[in-house]
Amino acid sequence: MRKNFRFIAISAILCVGFLLVSCGNTDKASKTTGWYYNDPDYGGFFVADVPTEKIGPGLVPIEGGAFTMGNTQDNVYHTWDNSSRNVTVSSFYMDETEVSNIDYLEYLYWLDRIYGADYPMIVKNALPDTLVWRSSLAYNEPMVEVYLRHPAYHEYPVVGVSWLQAADYAKWRSDRVNEHILISEGILSFDPDQTPDSHFSTDAYLAGQYNGIIDEGIEDYSGRSETGYRNAKMEDGILLPQYRLPTEAEWEYAALALIGNTTEERIVERRVYPWNTDGLRTDDKDYYGNFTANYKRGNGDYMGIAGNLNDGAAFPAPVASYWPNDYGLYNMAGNVSEWVMDAYRPLSFEDVADHNPYRGNVFKNRVIDSLGNITYQEASPESVSARRNYRNSYNINYNDGDVQSTIQNDWASAGGDQKNFTDQMYEYGVTTLISDRSRVYKGGSWADGPYFLSPSTRRFLDEDQSTATIGFRCAMNKIGSALTKRKR
């Protein structure tokens, strides 16, 4: 009996030890096959540790959720294009401030360094239109000369930038941030002699088409690399997603910042502006009565009276001026209006999805041409014909301007091209300026009255146009958990 007891005891100790060892290896072995990860003897399947939350430069986390999108006040212009509806927005990241002149000058410098000698038109096409400051009956000529480039305006929002230019800046910024990450990780070395054919781009690097200075890289467990190392992959959790313009829903959600008014899933006070109350002056006891944003108070009053200026800015103010909202975002009302990704339609609120609503999708496939260049082409009708979730790659005019929705009966004139119906249906240039090139911009500017300070207001402009009152900020998808760590 005693021998049996000793045997049972020893067996129990061995079993506990085995379990402890097994538990210790659960993060290194597949729970469905038992094969070890990151082990050359087991095929070398690489599994990265779940990375801690990495936030790109300039961004703050925006915890998503449901909210009532649309008008927060009477529609005094009778546009009726922002009726209220409930939607949900996923968590994402957004720039703390508008993109500033110094940010954009860095972009122009890089373009000139890489393309200036051989392709000067690339640099020219990226230049902001500084002539937007001119007015036939006002003297703003000094702003034409100094606003973009003088050091005194470095921290002011860049203006005169079209929607197309803003989208190009966001893509460039993505590449520079990921290049810096790879250099910091010791995977790349900075290449001072980059050319139009050899500069770093995230897409080219991930496709194995980058020809710059690559260091050893990441240890390769597959046994297929001659050097024992490989390039970083998206599966490694090192690279960040692309910077981009925010969607209209994201921008409006972030501007309202209702997280500051939420208690146990109850919004205790719906906001008209990015702050509580429908007033435009702060109740901060140290600055009581000061303006909360840079806007036009009334006819001819852009900054108040000398000795007691109200918002203190005749034109735009520095990007980190006034009080941030409850997400920590500056100037989500006033200063400059901001481009968002969406194409404009008056009835978007009736059409778009109630989860991450957005109009403007053009689905594309990545293609590597004969020279090794990476381009994106619209998915062919044949490649999407059998899909259940979409049937066309071009969805900007989906259900509002496409062949299925057009009120015209001359379908044959469009030649079967989905893109040609919108102008015909809306009579672009005759009765409207709405087209597939119309892009939404949100928020009031330094030249707008209080009505446009509401995040719900919507306006539009052609994507290749710019003004002295429109700037932009970037956003980025959040990877993984919806919960975010916010600044306090």
Order of alpha helices (4+ residues) and beta strands (2+ residues): alpha-beta-beta-beta-beta-alpha-alpha-alpha-alpha-alpha-beta-beta-beta-alpha-beta-beta-beta-beta-beta-alpha-beta-beta-alpha-alpha-beta-beta-beta-beta
